[in-house]
Amino acid sequence: MMDEILNLEKKATQIRLDALKAIFNADSGCSGSCMSVVEILVSLYYGELYGKPVFNCDPSIPGWGGQDYFVLSKSKAAPTLYSILADKGFFDKSELDFLGKPNSLLTHKPNYKIPGISSSIFSYGHGLSIGLGMALSLKMDRKKNKVFVLLGDGELQDGQIWEAAMAASQYNLSNLILFVDNNKVQGNGLIS
């Protein structure tokens, strides 16, 4: 158990460095948003629960029927997610050097055209609704795949989030797992 925790801590350090380097090379990005989600994403993508991966994905089999889905609603944290996807082999790590550049694979916000990305997010507050739709579709098809959504705490002020949460409860979507990055920071300062 201790070895696994140490390995996850080392991985988190590596992902932090890769994300910061990508932000530096892009000369833009939100380092605070990226750093506050590292442990959540590392635990999700590299962690195990009862000897099984928390998040099922295989970069060598795009669109694999047994894969789980991840929606990064907190889109400003995309460089951290990209660092993990590159490390997992969804695309070459050198792509991180071109984050946000013209004709680059990696855009500033998640885009479904990027290997390993399940959905495009362009506005705050939409991620949970997207995840809800995915989870409901999987449930209707009687599939066991899970849908994970990562929200920022500022998004919780959006009514659409609460409507999606109530719908998830109504449909008993046990395959929808929501994380909230409660870092207490928004674009205009600290929140209580």
N, C-alpha and C positions, 0 to 999 in steps of 0.2 A: 504494500500500500504506500509506504513512504517513497519507494523508488518511483512509483507512478506519479506521485505528487511532485517530486523533484524533476521528473521528465517534463511534466506539464509546466512547471515554473520556468525551466530552461527554454521550452518552446515559446512561452509567452514573451520572454526576453527577446528571442530571435524575431518574433513577429512584430514586436514593438519597434525594433531597429529597422526592419524591412519597411514598415509602414512610414516611419519618420523619414527614411531615405527617399521613399517615393514622393512624399509631400514636399520635401526639400527640392528634389529634382523638378517637380511640377511648379514650384514657386507659388503654390496655393494649396489650400486645404485646411481642415479643421483638426489640428493635432489633439485638442482636448477630447473631441468626440471619438477620435480614433483610439486614444489611449484608454478611455473609460470602458470600452467594450472588449478589450483584449482577453481578459479572463473568461468572460462569457463565451466568446467565440472559440477560444482554445479548448475550453471544457467541452463544448459542443462537438467540434470537429475532431478532437484527438482523445477525448475522454472515453472511458468505458464504464458500463454499469452492469454488474453481475456478469462480467466477462464478455459482454457484447458492446459494440460501439454505440455511443449515445445517438449518433447521427449516421445513417447509412448512406454512403455515397461511394462511387467508384469512378474516378476520372478516366479510366480506360474503357468504360462502357457508358457513353453519354446516353441519357434517356432510359437507363436501366429501369425496368419495371418495379424493382424492389427499393428504389432510392427514396430517401426522404427529401423534403423540400424546405428551403430556408428563404425567408423574406426579410431583407434588411430594410425595415421601414425608416430607421435612423440613417438615412442615406449619406449623411456627411461622414460616416464612419467607413465608407467604401474602401479606402486604402488598406484598412486592417483586414477586411474580408478578402481583398485582392491578394494581400500578402499570404494569407492562409491558402487560398485557392492555388496560388503559384507553388507554394511549398508542397501541397498535396499532388501537384502534377496536372492540374487542369489546363495550364498554359505555362510557357517558359518564364522563368523568374526574371529574365531580362526585360520583359514587358513592363515591369514595375518602374523602370527608368523612364518610361514614356507616358506615364499617367497624365491624362488630360491634354496631351499634345495633339495637334492636327493629325488625323488619320491613324491615331493610336487605337489599339484594341480596348484599352481601359479608359473609360469615361469617368468624369468626376462623380457621377451618381450611378448606382447599379443599373445595368442594361442587360436584358435577356439574351442579347447577342454574344455576351461574354461567357465562355465556358464555365459552368458551375453556378451561374446565376439563374434563378427560377423566374424572376419577374423584374420588370423595370419599375423604378420608383422615381418620380419626378417631383412630387409634392408631399410634404409631411401629412401624416394622418391617413394615408391610403393603404399602408402596409397591412394592417389588420384586416381590412375588408378584402384585400387580395388573398391573404392567407385563409380567411373564412371561406371564400369561394373554392379555393383548392381543397381544403379539408372537407367541405360539404360534398364536392364532386367525388373525392376518394371514398367517403363514407357511402355515398349512393352506389358506387361501383363495388362496394364491399372489399375494398383494398385496405391493407394494414399499414400503409405508408403513413408517416407522421409529417406534419407541417409545423415548422418552428418559425416564430416571428419575433424580431427584436425591435422594440419601440424605445424611443427616447422619452424621458419624463415630461418634456415640454409638449409632446404629442397628446398626452393624456387630457389636455385642455380642449381638444377637438371633439366635437359632438359625434363625428363619424366613428371615432374610436369606440365610444360607448355604445353606439348603435350596433356596431359589429360585435362587441363583447356580449351584448344582450342576445343577439341572433345566435352566437356560438353556444350560449347557454340553452336557448330555446331548442336548438337542434342537437343538443348533447354531444358536441364535437370533442370527444375525448382524444382525438388524434391531432388536435390543435394545441400547441404549447407556446405560451407567450412569455417573453422575457421583457422586463422593463429596466433599462439602464437609468437608474435613479442617481445620476451624478449631481443633481441639484444646480445645474448650470444651463442657462439658455443664452441665446444670442445677445440679450440685453442685460445680462448679469445673473446673479445668484437668485434662486427661488427658495422659498421655505417649505 
